[in-house]
Amino acid sequence: VYGYFRDSQRMIRTDDWKYVVYPQVSREQLFHLSHDPDELRNLVDDPESVAVLTDLRQRLRDWRLSCSDPTQPD
């Protein structure tokens, strides 16, 4: 599932994970929803989550490009 809010937020969600980008402030969040349903622990800097983060970043980037998202970085 992909989502967006104006020009301030972009998101991809799977059954277990949620990755959020805030383009205006260059911030990212990654949550393991089955272990952290309240989204309290941001795993974006967790070395054990690198593979998931890389995959979700690419999938969100591809979606943003396919939609000609004006917030998509070059």
Beta strands, then each sheet from edge to edge (+ up, - down):
strand 1: 2-5
strand 2: 9-13
strand 3: 17-22
strand 4: 27-32
sheet 1: 1+ 2- 3+ 4-
end
